[in-house]
Amino acid sequence: MSDQKEQVVLFEERIPIYPRSVKGRFRKMKWAILILAYTVYFVLPWVRWNREVGSGQAVMFDIHDRIFYLFDLIINPQDIFLLAVVLMIAAFLMFFVTAIAGRVFCGYFCFQTLWTDVYIRIERLVQGERPARIRLAKSPWNIKKINKIILTHFLWLLVSFLTGLTFTLYWADAYELINQFFRGQAPFPAYATTLFLTIATYVMAGLAREQVCTYMCPYARFQSIMFDKDSLIVAYDEKRGEGEAGRAKLAKKLKTRQDREEKNIGDCIDCGFCVQVCPTGIDIRDGLQMSCVSCALCIDACDAVMDKLKWPRGLIRYASENELEEKKTNLFKLRNIAYAIVLLLAISGLVWSVMTKSLLSMSVMQVRNPLYVVLSDGHLQNSYDIKLNNKSQFPMTIDLQIQGLDNARLDLGKIKKLKIDALSSLNLYVRIKSVARKDVSGQIPFKFVVKTVAGNQIVEESKDALFTMHDVVSQ
């Protein structure tokens, strides 16, 4: 028995991936989505928007005043339920899209994919195409190699910094914050957030890359339970590609489809182009894998080879397992229909909530210590804390009344006129005095009703409350 202990390898050492560039319809689609996403992300903080009051920025998440501005839509803390609806829509949209077309979100819309695409593009511009980058990585260190590596990482860090800084600009006035930022006068959270996102973007998109999709992203773990044999995935047509004798490179007497069919050899010429363009470094010919993000670059690569050989496209394509097994694909199954119905209902509910969003909200809380007071004249008095929130861009003069409580009087104290500034709130302490009745005790339901005008719109809001009636006469 050997004295030396065998070393246990817990995980495979990372193999560097140098994706090759490719042209095709899916690559064009990815570039179009990337340009659109980058334009929206980096330009939106600088877009101005005319408002009566509040921020002049089109999109801003004002934490200090607790108001989110989304063009003409203003979200107050009282409207936070809208966020829950948005999250529900995002969840069911992911379920629906994954059930239909697999991980297309990962391949086209995920931030990790979009930013990694840009980083790979920078690497390619500085260091060259795939063979040149591989030679550079294997070559000894010299001035040329050092310069290229430094330039690559400098550009990565520059994009990372712009990413972090732009995110920070969404949380304050962009023009004011950018001026404060470079003069060293910005709040500490602005610098901390920018630094954190700079480091995170640099590490995730520049250094980790496919490791994020393979080991860190939870979506890769539970996607299998959302797939079935009818889901469209990036798939290799094994029957066509392998034949009965397997795949083979182009060689003498194997250059035409007729020659290959005679020898029962498939259409795959084993060029490896599909593997070279894959950003996660997998071989799609090995079947569906957890690391596949459905970017479809392998489809473009294979189509380019098939076009050059003048053979039919589709050796690698979006297809379901049933289609590959020459069975019928059914996308209109009960599960997918249910996802679609819930998704439409949630979107409709969100649109309805936004369109009918009240410009004034009110909360009422009865003061319970004491619950009631018996006045010297025999009347009963209940007190209430009321908070009114003006969610409009116009000042409001409020008319506060009570309904459903006979022989009662609302006492506002020294306040003669209720006025709330735009996008502001007002806290009130009010009293209601009522005659004690012999035949009534316990709690009587009634309503606080407020009426006002915001701009050209009449606003009315009511809130249910209870008046505690005590039988004073019987005592």
Steps between C-alpha positions, in 0.01 A plus 500: 500500500641836401572753773404783275137606529314539177396860439126543467386745231175657608443704187641528153750776437362769274591467133532846338246561224577716198175535306533549127300768319217392273253667266138403458141590572516416870825692546336802333201464730727488804686813388172682443373410849837592653507842331142567607570392859820707526330804347210483744722433802766765436282773345185485714642682808578802282150533352308791646125509565270794562308478827310755706699404809758238587795372303562616145658165418297256288588198716623545854465300820501767769577319824522821704144610419382140452363561152571312176466696177428303182421760233137604571456230762587589858527214749454581869571268794126434524514351149764242588252223422567583133851363550353168615290486183804580284699222670213257447487594132876448470474157664215373284660649188813300579295183556307552177800585281711217645223246444472614137854585394742396773767738629459773239502759780853391590616508140361838400389714795696405812734774627777244539471400134476858371797631694710189429433549128647850521800381699572225249468757222756724674732204548468413132570856385814526712641147482363371170285207392489169684829350367684824576365511856599139560853566370522812717395305811762230435781736402764612754460837666643789301426869445247431224307248709505721810371799303212302351402349834516837677297671226238223510454524875505879492211504251316238706538714812387808307179326390454370855540848644253649252257221587524564873487878466198487269311281744570755773364781281155342506471579873559876485495783249757382247638843404537612860643170623757468221629847586521415869653159430812623322543791740504264797177646642258214429347302791700201617238245379554629145871415513440170681235387252710597200806321639306185583337477156829581327670208674200268457467574126872461441514166681177355362525607136878517465643225719228253601290505180362154432565397861210724601261320265627155589552516876345819641173557314205319667308506172732234361411274792122503481454543125467124456173490692359767266592315180319213336529320169299772326723790610707656224870474578822543307544142381728296279324269255689186589329279241597729217841593638621156601325261263567137583880519473546825691644834394809549289710785368504594135740263331544325170172342392324666795450849358145463371184398679454218252842355581431525872155343472648204315731441796228576759694803628310805628516861386714618793851556367642528854643847433457608863368841395194462724724440803736787419225762494329382820549753784473225761727257312260206471451262209132516406542164324517339844135589558321748727729620777460718806759749372316567174349851508314463167692784336472315166848600383569135426201510262657792312833317489350177368280684248809681367673167442191346338464806272861468393450133419162581339328254730164562674505703819358370828759249615501709817176691554229593744299181534318294759596150604178375345590665169842333501325170563269577204200550726253786510591800716214640707564849635134565582482269798306569816802616700607756241143626458469538878826699512374724219163561669656587837753723323230687309291541815798634693592746223138610471484546876818708498376722216163543673668586831722762335215653299268520801765590757356746749669839529418510871537231762381502860568286802300518825598362838285538809681619810454219751648654811248607607248342267240764583461796731183609683482879486353724774191570289427126467625464144736218394823576318711266283835604357661394173837530329452566129770510235424649159741450210486725196639286218435757230712785366245758613427650844171390656252678725324223692140485614482242780160371610344207683211288378279245676528643850190697605517786750879508478738790445851494351749710694823596318628710785668823390523390136264698284620400154654169393757546227757247374784591269568292190667165568472561874317357799303644789453346845184597690380443852120537497223448750140395452245598760165329521204496735493193723193295426302279733415241236842471341832368627804332353663605173313678223641484145531822300721654231749781467452659159741743333427699187738718302606605153839408347558694182180451304411174672253463788639264763295328769629245748334331797618283786296286737534562873330414830361729771494354847165583661471454879168499682563789735135543608474145634796564729 
